[in-house]
């Protein structure tokens, strides 16, 4: 901010004492102190508000951009393989429920012989 040394403050105080007089100087100094305090509070509030706005904007950008999956992650191990047991048919989770399972009958597939037309 402003860089005041001891000599500048002493010179300003001497000039204010001569101009304002010893009766009004404490009152004016108190008012100036109040104004400076208010200005500091307002400046701090402004900077905090700007920081909140920037962080909110960054958060919105981060949420709106899709993230690719991390490349350095190891895939989970596959589920253990369970061999089907004889006579047991695995159920299709998408199939409609049924009372009993009837194995398919052996059907003959009609074969066509090539004809010489």
Buried (B, 14 or more C-beta within 10 A) or exposed (E): EEEEEEEEEEEEEEEBEEEBEEEEBEEEEEEEEEEEEEEEEEEEEEEEEEEEEEEEEEEEEEEEEEEEEEEEEEEEEEEEEEEEEEEEEEEEEEEEEEEEEEEEEEEEEEEEEEEEE
